[in-house]
Amino acid sequence: MRYDDGRFLAGPNRFGSRPTAVLRVALDPGEAAEVVAGRLVAAGARVLGVGGGSGAPITIIVGSRTVSLSLACPNQAWARRLLGLLATELGFGEGALGLPSPDHLSLLPDTSEAPPPAPVPVAAITGTNGKSTTTRLLARILRAAGFTPGMTTSDGVWVGERQVLDGDYTGPQGAERALAEPGVDIGVLEVARGGILRKGLGVPQVDVGVITNVAADHLGLDGIDTLEELVHAKGVVVRAVRPGGACVLNAADPATPNLRRQAPARVLLFACESDLMPIQQHLAQGGEALVLRDGRIVFAYGGREEAILPVTEVPVTLGGAARHNIENALAAAAAALALEVPLGSVRDGLRAFQPTPEENPGRLNVFRHRERTVIVDFAHNAHGLSALLDVAEAMVRPAGGRVFAVIGTAGDRRDEDITALGEIAARRCAGLAVKRTERYLRGRSPDALLALYLDGVARAGLDPTRVPVAPDEVSATREALARSSPGDAIVVMCQEQRRELWDMLGSDREAAP
């Protein structure tokens, strides 16, 4: 085995609800994970004995390529010493972790760095796709109900309508800032996989935990190699729900049965199909659900149903064409009702929220440009690209329009995940362009990414030499515009040049078809 990572997790995490020091090792070829796990447990016990902390629990998680050891500890200073001692015990040497020589643990103050209890009710939203839109929808509903939400997203921190920080704040730092802002009376926190795995959840408990879906994305990173491991990691949001709180889950998602077993509180399900067996069984057992029935968003509970509004009156669904945003609207409505928001405010918030760069930047922003429909979205995986293509087809195919795509993503995906983008676009689109990535290479070269996209194109049976490659997202979009015709749609997987694209396309912008 070899050292892979060591860190302190302050908030609830995949090992439990307490602050913990985590050491992760990578398995060598042919090495038995069970043998390595036994060595780690023995080393952890010896370290805790040296430090006088033998009462601290030890947790092991065995993955397909890594084994992780967790030792509960109160603060980061204590964790650094624990990790240093572990490195010595396992023969890595203290230099492997970049830590100073460890002091005796008994010399350290027993102070906790766990996140303090939130001063206001909190909803936490995670998932592979849809978490940003669901977070913003929920915050808009809460504003309609008279609240001033402190909201975190991958684009920044907001207090009500006012942005106070710009950047990705989906980890504990964003939660701390949002909940500490004057005037905030409720928290709405987008929670990303990376924040959970690298720092833990930013609050010790939440009132409502939402998981939009869990798909195979970011596998091979941070000790998460399988979908089952990813489900457990994202399940931190469910397991952190306080007694008396609520968990909001997607009835159509294959991960939901697993997540329901982890849920410590009341469960609300949501789904576009009201006749799904999990929905029917849940309602028969007295559960609550948000569903789409006869074109209306409906709240079903206790043998009753209350229609909220027609889905065509929810702008973010693009008249019902954006099925994935129907799911996001259902999830946000379910979370709002779990927070005891009146139905009227749920209705008002869903009606008010617009899929524009101002309200939902980078998520299903629709433009009309040169008689084409251009959809700019932060889609970054196969699941997201497929959802975008579904929307584009629904919007233009009935009138004979074609669909084109601009594809690209960050480099921190598996080879097969990147290849899938080229294959999906080549199979489903009349044409595609590949944009080179420069800012989010994350260990890969631009040429390596390009080769994977074009390998996917070849797998779809197309000649990859006929696919245009552009230096950036704006250039690739111009290429797609040139190859398309009036009435066609172009979907753009946009991570690097949102504002430049908005400027180029914005003169004829539309929020909905």
N, C-alpha and C positions, 0 to 999 in steps of 0.2 A: 504493500500500500504506500501511498505518497500523500503528503499534505495537499489539500485542495482549497480550504477556506476556513477562517475562524472569525467569529464576530459576536457582538452582544446584541440581543434582541430585547428591547425594553417593553414593548407591548405584547398583547396576545399574538401567538405565532403558531406555526404548524406543530410545535412540540407541546404546547399547553398555553395556559392563560398567564403564567408568571414570567417575570424577566428571567432570561437565561443566557448562559454562555454556550456557544455552539462551535464544535470542531467538526469539519467535514473532511474525509479522506477519500481519495480515488482508488479504486481497486486496480491492481496490476493484472495483466492477462493471466487467466487460469486461477486467480486467487479466489478462495471461497469467502463469500460475504459473511457467512455465519462465524467463521474463524476470526475475521477481522472485527466483527461486532463484539466477540468475546474479549478480544485484546483491548478494545476501546473501553468496554465496561470495567475491566480489571484496572486499567490505567486511571479511569475516572474515580473508582473507589479508592485507589491509593492516593490520588491527589486530594480528595476530600478528607481523607484521614490525616494527611500532612497538614491541611489547613484547618482542621478542627471543625469542619462543616459537614460531618458525616450524615447529618439529617437531611441534606439537600437531595432531592430525587434525581435519578439518572434516567434519561430517556434515549432510546436508540431508534433511528429510522434507517432501514435497509432499503436502498434503491437498486436499480439495475446496474449502475456503474459507480455508485458512491455509497458510503455509510456515514451517517451523522450521529454524533454524540452530543446530547444536551445536558448541561448541569445547571440547575436553578441557582441563581445568584442575585444579589440585590442591586448591583450597580455596575457601571462600566469599568471602574477601576478594579473591582473584584474580578470581573470577567477577564480582564487583561492578565491578571496574575494566574487565574485558573488556566487560561489558554497557554501561557508560558510554561507552567508546570506540566501540562499535558504534552506539549511539544517535547519537553525533555524526557518525560516518561516513555514516549513512543519513539524516541531516537531521532526526531526531526531536528533537534537543536533549536534553541530559542530564536536564532536568526531566521528560521523558516517563516515565522509569523511576523518578523519585524518588531518584536516586543523587547522591552528592557528586561533585565534580569528580574525574576519575580521575587517580591518580598514575601515574608510569611503572612499568610492570609489573616491571622489573628491581629495583625497590626492595622488592618484596614477598618475604617468606620462602617458600621452596618446601616448605611443610608440607602434608600431605595431610589432608583431612577425610573421606576415604572410610571407611565403616563398618569397624571391625576385624573380623577373622575371628571367627566364633562359637566360644565355648569348648566347646560341646557340639554333638552332631548336631542338625540343624534340618530340620523339614518345613514347607514354606510352602504355603498353600492359598488359591487364588483362584477366581473364577468369577462369573457374573452372579447366580446363585441357588444356595443350598445351602452356601456356604462356611462360614458360622457353625456350622451343624449338623455338617458334616463335621469341622471343627476340633475341636469339643467331643467328638464321637464318638471321634476319634483320641486325644485327650488321655485320655479315659476308658479306652480300650483300653491305653494306655501305663501308666496307673495300675494297671490290673489286672496288668500285667507287672512291677510293682515300681518303675517309674520315678517321678520327681517332675518332671512337665513344667512348663515356663514357657510359659503360653498367652496369646496375645493374641486379642481379638475386638472387635467393634464395641460390646460392653458393658463391656469392661475388660480388666485383666491379672490372671491367676491364677498362683499357685505351688501346684501340686497342687490341693487343694480350697479353698485360701485366696485370696480376692480381695485384691489389693494396690492396684489402681487402678480407679476407676469412670469410664466414659465410652468414647468411640470411640478405640481404640488400635490401629487396623489399619495404621498407618504406621510409619516408622522409630523414632519415640519409644517406641512400645509394645514393639517388638522389642528395643531397647536395654535397657529396664527389665526385661523378662521374662528375658532371657538373663543379666543381671547379678545376679539375685536369688540369695542363698545357698541351696544345696541343690538348685538346678535341674540336672538331668542330661540334659535333652533339651528342645528348643524346638519348639513347635507354634504357628505364626504364621498367623493369618488376614490376608490381604493384600488391601486394597481398591484399586480402580482409581485413586481419587484420590491415595492415597499414592504409588503407582507413578509417576503422571504429575507430581505436584507436588514430590516429594522423592526418588524413587527407592526401591529396595528397601532394607530396613534391615540386610541382611547381604550380604557380597560373593558368597557362594555358599551353596547349600542342599544337603542330602543327598537330599531327596525334594521334588519339586515336583508339586502336584496342581492340576488345573484341572477344576472340576466341569462347567462348560458356559460357553458364551459366546453371549448373546442381545443383541438390540438394546436397550440401556438406557444412559442417560446420554449418548446421542449429542448432538452439538452443544456439548459442554463440553470445555475444556482441549485444544482442537485436534483432538479426535476426532469425526469427522463420519460415518464409515461403519463398518459391522460389521467389515470387513477391517482397518481401523485399530485397532479395539478388540481384535481377536484378536491383533494384533501387540503391543499394549500389555500385555495380560494374559500374553502369551507370555514376558515378562520372567522370570516365575517358572520357566518351563521352561528358558529359556536360561541361567539362573543355577545349574542343577544341576551339581554338581561331577563330574569324571570318576569313574566307579565308583558314582555315585548312580543315582537312578531317577526317571522321570516317570510320573505316573498320570493317564490321560486317559479321557474318556468316549467309548466307541466309537460311541455313537448320536448324538453331537453333530456337526453339519456342520463345525464348526471344527477337528475333530481331525486330518484329513489335513494341514492347514496347520501345526498345532502339532507334529505328528510330524516334519515336515521341519525344524523348529527345534530338536528335542530332541537334546541332545548325548550322551545316556546311554540306558541300558536303559529300555524302555517297558513298563508294565503297563496293560492296558486293563480297563475295567469296563463292564458293560451288563446291563440286565434281560433282554434277549433273547440267549440263548446261541447262537442260530443266525444271528446277524447276520454278514453276509459279512466285515466287518473283523475280527470276533472269530475266525471260522474261518480266515481267511488268516493272522492273527497267530499263532494256535496251530500252524498247519501249518508256520510258519517257526521254530518253537521258542520262541515268545513265551509270556508269562504273562498270565492274565486272571482277574478275579473276575466271576462271572456268577450269574444266577438260573436254576436248572435244577430242574424238578419241585418248585417251592416251597422249594428249599433254596439257601442261599448256598454257592457252590462255588468252590474255587481250582483252576484248570486250568493245567497246566504240563507240558512235556516228555512229552506223550502220556498224562499221568496226571491224575486228578481226586481232590480231597479235599473232602468235604462238611464245611462248618464248622457250620452249624446251620439249622433251618427258619426261614424269614423270619417266621413267626408268633411265634417266640420273641424277635424283636427289637422291643422296645416302641415304638421311634420310628417303626416302619412302620405302627402301628395295625392290627396283624393282617394286614398286607399291603395295606391300603387306600391307604396313602400311597406311591404309586409313586415320587415324587420322593425320599422318604426311604429307600426301598430303594436307589436310586442313591447317595445319600449314605453309606449303610452300606457299600455295595460299595467306594466310593472310600476310605473310612476304613480298611476292612479291607485294601485293596490297599496303602495307604501304610504300614500297620503291618507287613505282610509284607515290604515293601521295606526296612523298618528292622530286619528279622530278628526280629520279635516272634513267639513261638511261637503256633501255631494255637490252643492252649488258651486263651491270654490274649486273643486276638482274640475268641474265642467268649464268654469271660467278660465282656469289656468291652461287646460288643454287647448282651448280655443285661442288663447292669446299668444302661445308660444309659436314663433316663426322659424323655419329652417334657413335662416339667413346667416351670412358671416357675422352679423352683429350679435345674434342670439345663440347660434349654434355653430360657431366657427369650425370649418373643416369637416362638418358632418352633414352629408347630403345637401350641399349648397347647389342649387339649380340655377342655371343661367340660360338665357336665350342669346345666341351670338351667331350672326350671319345665317339666321334661319335654322340653326341647329340647336339641339338641347345638349348642354354640357353640364355634367354632374361632377362636382369636385368633392372628394371625400378622403378622409384619413384612412381608408381601408388599407390594411397592412398584412392581410393573410388571405388564404383561399376562401375561408368562410365569408369574410367581408367582401371580397371581389364578387363572389357568386351572388350575394345579396344585392350588390350594386347592379349587376347585369340583369337580375330579375326586375329591378325597378325600371331600368332603361328599356327593356323589352316591353314591359307593360305600358310604358308611355308612348312608344313610337311604332311598335310592330303592328298594331291594329290598322294603322294608316299606311303600312308598307315601308316604314322607315327601317333603316339598318342600325346596328350597334357597333361602335368602335371602342377600343380601350387603350389607355395609356397605363402601362404596368410598371411596378417597381416597389421595393420595400427595403427595410433595414437589413443589415447583414447578419443580425443575431438570430437567424432562423436555421433550421436544419436544411440540408441540401434538398431533400424531397419537398419541403414546404415552399422553397423558392421556385423549384422546377414546376410545381403545381400551378403557379400563377401563369407561366407561359402556356402550359397545356390547356388550362381552363379558358384563357382568352382566345387561344387559337381555335379551340373547338366551338366556342359560342359566338364569336364576333366575326363581322364581315372584314375587319382589319384591325391591326393593333400596332402600337409603337412602344418601344422600350425606352425608358428614360434612365440614364446613368445616375447612380447614387454617389454623392461625394461626402455628405455630412454624417450619414448614419451607417458607415461601413462596418464598424464594430468588429474589427478583426479580419475582414475580408478585403480584397481588392475590387475595384470597379469591374475589372475584366472577369474576375471569378464570378461575380454576381451575374454579369451579362451572359456568361457561358451557361449558367444554370437556367436562366429564362429561355434561352434559345434551345437548350436541350428539351425543355418542356414543349416548345413549339414543334420541334421535330417529332416528339412522341405523339403529337396530335395529327401527324401526317403532312405537315406543311413544310415548305422549304425555308429554313431559318435565315438564309441569305437574302430573302425577299422582305424581311421584317426591318423597317427603319429603326435605327438606333440614334437617339438624340442626346445631346450633352446635359440637358436638364429638363425639368417638368414643363416649363413654358415652351421650350422648343419642341418637345414631344407633342404637346397639345396643338401647337401650330401645324405640325406634320399631320396629325389626325384630322384637323379641320380641313386641310388641303385635300386629303384623300376621301373625305366624306362629301355628302350632298345635302342640300336643303331637305329637312324632314328627318334627318338621321340624328342619332344620339351618340355622345362620346362620354365615357366614364373615365375619370382621371384619379388614379391612386396617388394622392398628393401628400407628401410629408415635408418637403423642403421649401416650396415656393408658393405657399397659399396666398400671401398678400399680393405677390406679383401676378398670379393668375386672377385673383379678384379684380385687380386693376385692369388687366387686359380684357376680361370678360364683362366687367361690371356695368358698362354703359347701357346694356339691354337686359339687366338682371331681372329674373323672375323668381319668386319664392315658391311657386307651385305651377303645375301645368294649367 
